[in-house]
Structures are given as C-alpha cells and as structure tokens.
Amino acid sequence: MHGDKPGLIHLFRPEVAKTAAAAVKWLRPPHAAPIFKPKQIFPAAPVLGRIGPLEVRLAQSKSDVKRAQKLRYKVFYKDGNAIADAATMLAQRDKDAFDRICDHLLVIDHAAKPSLSGKQPVVGTYRLLQQNIAEHHGGFYTANEFDISGLMQRQRGLTFLELGRSCVLPPYRTKRTVELLWHGVWSYVRRYRFDVMIGCASFDGTDPKNLALPLSFLHHFAGAPEGWQASAHSSRRVDMNMMAKDAIDTKAALRALPPLIKGYLRVGAFVGDGAVIDHQFGTTDILIVMPVSAINQRYLGHFGADASRHAA
C-alpha cells in the first residue's frame, strides 16, 4: 500500500509515506537461508525512467541500498515522528531484515551537487517485495497487522507485489518526482507481470476517535468487494465503522484523508476491514489492496499501459 493536487501525486506524498509500510520487527529471514531471487523475466535494466535530470532506477548494490536507508532515516526519524532505537540512531539509517530481500527504487538528481563520495544524491525511494521472494522468507510484513492469507488464497492464481517505505526529500516533493516514482513502480509491475499491489497506508495519530470521520468514510465507501476482502488481526483490530453512513459529510471526510490514501482510492484501490494502531510510529494503519485490473483507465492512459511515458 508517508495541498491537494490532482492526479497521481497523491499516491506517494512522503509526509504520509513514512508509515505506508511500517517497520516489521516480528519477522526476520533465517540467517542461514540464502536469499531467494527468481529468474528474471526480462533483462535487468536498472534504469526505469527519466524526467529531465531526474532518473528512477533499481538499486544495484549494497551501497545503493544504504543510500536509500539514509534517506529514509532522515525523512522518517529526523523529520518525522518515528521513534528510533539505539541501533537505528547510531547507524543513522532506517533498516530492517527485509531490505536484503527487496528491490529498491531510487530517484536520483543528476543536476544536484554530488555528495562527498562523488555520487549524485538519492532524493526519493520506494521498496518492493515480490510474492515469491516473500514466501521463501516467511511471508509479507503486512501480515503482521492484517490477515491477508484468505485474500491470497482466494486470488491464488494472481501474483502480488508489496509496496512500502516510500519517501522523498522535502525540496523534491513535486509532481515531477512523485510521477517518476509511480512510473518506476508501474514499470516494475509490467516487467514482472504482477496482478495485485498491496501495502499499508497510515493516518497520523493513535486515537481512533479522532479519526472517526475518515475511517468511517473508508469503511462505507471504499471497502473491498467480495473476493478482495482482508481484515486486521483480531488481537489488534480497531473498528472503522464508527459513524452511520448517512451521517458522513463526504466532502469533509475526503479532506481528512491523507494524500497517499486519497491517491490510492482515485487510482482504483480498495481498503481492508479494520485498522491497526502502530504505537512506535504514532500512526493508525489501514490495508490497501490494488488489483491491476481495477486501476482507473485514465491513469493507465497517462503513463502508458506498457509504462512508456517516461521510459529511459
């Protein structure tokens, strides 16, 4: 699944993306197990797209991943509300065990001043976890908050991609950068032929009563249809149905939605049942389910069904 502008800029606004896929502490891939990587369907072209001096590409080395982790630390911990433990503060990087089994999208500004290492700065990032890799390492981390097993069983003929850890440096929080990140995701989806994107999206705050209007709106107007439903784990579930449908001021509810969630809905995503409180990140999380078949044709036309609009 961290100013309101039209279009896909809502999808990846970094002020909410810091908790779109919050850090998972319960699941660590076995140390002795080799990292499973599937045979690539297409050649591994690292560069996925360009807009002017900005380039979106896949990380190709441990150094690239560290650069993404440093950016995430700045956005999530230094500038955001996430609470860092001692190890995270010492490392000055947002990292977890999933980083080594994920692919990482990087947005690089080739017109910016190089760092001390001589590399152009990473100004945006997004983390991608493929279903077949996740299944070899204990599953998706979304499963910590939401029971997605039934959903995946019902849709077992489809392939899932998990989205998370999206962030962009403040000076780059523009339509151009956000559009390039989405182009990178869409290019990746087309390259590996994924059918469904899932992930978490979040509201700031841990008191559901303060979120009664937007949560109730999502429950009544954006709930997943039969076949795509999934619920928060019962031990953590917070009921989203706090207001009657006819009592909801829909315009006010839309204004109360974080840009990331609003953007997902505009593209054609569904929302799972129930929310989860993440006290470490100070957020209330919901589940986003986005079948490729449900994506609004207007956006497919904008970016190209074959992700050709900003192709490298």
N, C-alpha and C positions, 0 to 999 in steps of 0.2 A: 505494500500500500506507500516541518521544521523549515489602504489604497487598493483597490479592487479594479483590476484591468480585465478587459475581455480576453477570452481565448485561453490557451493552454498555459499561460503564465501562472495561473492558479495552481497548476499541478505540483510545482516544485519550489514554491516560495520557501526559502530557507528559514524564515523566522518560525515556521512550524515544523520544518522537516527534521529538526533535531530529535524528534521523538516519533517520527514516522515508522521507524523500526528500532525501538529502544534496545539497548544492550542486553544480551541474554547471559545470565550467569549460571543457569541450571544445566546447560548442555555444553560439554566440551568434547570435541572429537578425540577418540582414543589416540594417545601419544604414539603408540606403536603402529597404528594403522597408516598405510600410505595414503596420500591424497588421491582420491579417485577423480580422474578427469576423462570425460567422454571423448570419443573420436569426433573431431570437428567435422561438421557437415560441409563447411566452406573453408577456404584458406583463412588463416588467422590474420586478417588485415587489421592492424591495430588502430588505424585512423578511420573513424566512422563518419566524420563530417566537419565542415568548416563554415564559419560566417566571419568574413573579414579576417582580422588577426587571431580570432578565437578558433581553437581546434578541439574537438571532442575525440578521445581515443581511449582504448583499453590500456590499463596498466600492464607493463611488460616485465617488471622486475620487482624485487623486494623494496628497492629504493623508491619506485613509483608508489607502492602501497604505503610506505612510510610518509611520503609527501601528502597522500590523501588523509592519513591518520592525523597528521599535524594540523591540516586544515580543519578536520572535524573537531579536534580538541579546541581550537580557537573559537569556532562557531558554537559548539555545544556547551563547553565548560567555561571558557573565559568570557564569552559574550552572552551565553545563555544561562539557563537555570539548573543544568545538570550538576550533580554533586560528585566530585572526583574523589576516589580513594587515594591512598598514599602512592601506590604504584603508578596510577594514572598521572598524578601531579608530577612525580619525578620524571616520568617518560615524556611528559608534555605531548602525549599522543592519545587519541581515542582509539583503543584497540580491544579486540576480543578474539576468541579462538576461531570465530567464523571468517575472519579476514583471510585466512590462508586457503580457504576452500571456495571463496567467492571471486567473481570478476569485479573489477573496479573501473568505473568510467571516470575519466579525468577531463576537465575543461582547462585548457592551457592558453594563456595570453602571450602570443609571440611578439606583441608590441610593448610589453611591460619590461621594466628593468630586471635583468637576471638576478638570481639570488647569489649569495656568497659562494655557492657551489658551482655557479655558472649556468644553472638551469633556469628556464623560464618558469614563472610561478604557476602553480595549480590554483585556480580560482573557484573551481566547483568540482563536486564529486558525487557519485552515486554508486551504491553497492548492489550487486546482482547475484542471486543464488539460484542455481538450476536445480530442478526437482531430482534428477538422477544423481547429482552430487550430494544433495541434502540427504537422500535416502541411504547413501553409503556412509554417512557420518552422523546418524542419529535423528535426522529429520529437520524440518524448518524451525527456525527460532520463534516464529509467530505462534507455534503450538504451545509455547509457554503460557500464553494468555488466552488463546482461543482453540477450541476443539475443532480442528479442520479435517480430522480423519474421515468423518462421514462425507463431507463435501468432496474430498479427493477420491473416496471410494465410488461415490455416485458418478463422478466425472473421470473415472479411471482410464478412459480412452484418450483423455486430453493431457497435455504436458503443461506444468506450472512453472512460473518464474516468480521468485520473491524479490521485491524491491525494498530498499532501505538505505539509511544513512545518507540521505540527500542533504547537501549544504552548499552554499555559495557565499563568498566574501561579500560584505556589505556594498562596496563600490560597484560590484558586478551584478547586483540584484535587479537586472533589467530584463526586458522581453527577449533581447538577443541571447543572453546567456541561458535563460530558462528554456527558450525554444531549442537551443543547441543540446541541452541536457535531454530534453524529450526526444529530439531527433536521435541521439545516441541510444536511448532505451528502445525506441521503435526499430532502429536498425538492428539492434541485438535480437529483438523479438523476431524480426523477419529472418535474420540469418539462421537462427536455431529453431525456427518454426514453433515457437511457443503458442499455446492456445489460451492461457489464462495468466493474468498477473494478480498477485495478492500481496498484501502488506498491511501495516498498521498506520493509522493517522491519528493525530492527537489534538486534544484541547489543553491549553494551559490551565492548571489548577487541579486540585484533588477533591473538591467538594461538589459532588454531582448536583446538589440542589441549585448551585449557581449556574448550572448548565442545563437546567430542566427544559428550557425552550428549544435550543438546538438539538439536544439529544432526542426529545420527543418528536421533533420535526423529522429527524432521520428515521426514527422508528416507524412513523406513519407513512412517510412519503418516499423513502429510499431503501426500504428493506429488500433483501434479496428474495427473488421469486423461488418457487419450489424447484428443487434441484441444485440451487446455489446457496442454500442456507447453511450457516455455521454459527455457533454460539460461543460466548465467553465461557470458560471453565466455571462450573457451578460454585467452586470454592472462592472464586474471585469476581463473579458476575455482579454487575450493577445494572439494575433495570433501567432501560432507556425510556420506557413508557410512563412518563411522569405527568403528562398533560393529555387531556382528551383531544382528539383530532380536530374537532370543531372549535376548540378554544385556542388554537395556534394561530398567531399572527405570522403568516408565511414570509412576508417581507422582512419582518424583524428577525425571524429565525434565520433567513438567508444571510442577513447582515452579521449575525452572531457566529456563522460558520467560519472556521479558519480557512484561509485561501487554498491550502492543499486539499482539504476535504471538498470545498466548493468546486474546485477544478476537476477532481475525480468524478464528481456527480455529473458535471457538464459533459465529460467525455463519454459517460455511459456506465459508470461503475455502480455496484450495489454495496450495501452496508450490512454487516453481520448483526446478529442479535446480541444485545448486551454490551456493556462497556467494562473496562478494567482500569483500576487505579494503579498507576506506577508512581510510588512514593519517591523513588530515587530520582526520577526525572521530573517530578512535580506535575504529572500530566494525567489526563483521563483519555484512554486509548479506545479506538474503535477498529473494527476489521473492515478493510476494503477488499472487494472481490471484483475484478475487471476482466470478464471474458473478451477476448479479441473480437469475437463475433458480435458483441454488444457495443463496440466502440462507435460513436457517432460518426456517420459517413462524412460529415463536414470536416472533421479533423483528419480523417484518412485522406481526403482530397487535398487538404492543406499541405500535409507532409509527404504525400505520395504513398500509395499502397505498398510500393517497393522501397520506401524510405529514400527517395531520390532527391528531395527538395534541397537538402544541404549536403549531399553526398560529397565525399572527398575526391 
